[in-house]
Amino acid sequence: MKKIISIAALALTVSFVSISCKKKVNDAELQTQATTVVTANPNASVEVIDGTAHLSGTFADQASKDNMIASLKAIPGIKDVMDMTTPAPATPAVTVNAVDPANMQKVTDALKDFPSVKAEVINGELTLTGNVSQIQARKIKMSVDALKVGKVNYNYTVK
């Protein structure tokens, strides 16, 4: 009977020891796995400290950042992800000149008989300014419209 109790006690001890001795993943292994995940975004980096991943860098949009955080949290052993990222810088709006230089030359040639009228591109649109008579305004409109240069603002004063 003593043998049975001793064997049962030994089996119980071995089972508790095996449960409590789970292999813990160290930070170096977690760092390797986290770095592999983060390489999908060349503008981001990660550092693992005490099982917490510290994500830094920039992302193109919120969805890609959220996906990266979810991927890091999915790594077994990562307790939490600290988001230390910064938003990607906004790309400046590129203003496109709707009137190309060749068309501007044509407009300038069409307006050579009207020295009081000035042609310039404002916000990508051709704008004509100056003082003209009613007959001159009609001739200018016909000449410029015939060139088909796009949107034209006739901001000249008709006397």
Residue, then its C-alpha position, 0 to 999 in steps of 0.5 A: m500500500k505504501k508503494i501505491i501511495s508513493i507512486a501516486a505521489l510521484a506521478l502527481t508531482v511529475s504532472f505538476v512540474s511538467i505543467s509549471c515548466k512550460k517553455k517560456v518564449n524569450d524576448a529574442e525569439l519574439q523579436t525574431q518573429a515580430t521582425t519577420v512580421v514587420t518587414a512587410n512595411p519598410n517604414a516600420s520597426v518593432e522592438v520586443i521588451d518583456g513580451t510587449a512589442h513596441l511598434s514604431g514608424t509610419f504607415a500609409d493608412q490606418a487599415s495597414k497599421d491595424n493589420m500590422i498590430a493584429s499580426l503582432k498580437a497573433i504571435p504566441g508570447i506577445k502580451d501587448v502591442m504598444d503603438m508608437t507610430t506616426p501618421a504618414p506625411a500627407t502628400p502635397a496636392v499637385t496642381v496641374n496647369a490645364v493650359d499647356p504652354a503651346n495653348m498659352q502661346k496661341v491665346t497670346d497670339a489671339l490677344k495681340d490686337f488687344p493690348s489691354v487684355k492680359a491672359e494668365v492661368i489661375n487654379g488651372e484655368l485660363t483667366l482673361t482680365g483687362n478693359v475692352s469694348q463690347i465689340q472687342a469682348r465679342k471678338i476675343k470670346m470668339s477667338v479664344d473659344a475657337l482655340k478650345v483651350g478648356k475652361v476660360n474665365y472672362n474677367y475683363t471689364v466691358k465699357 
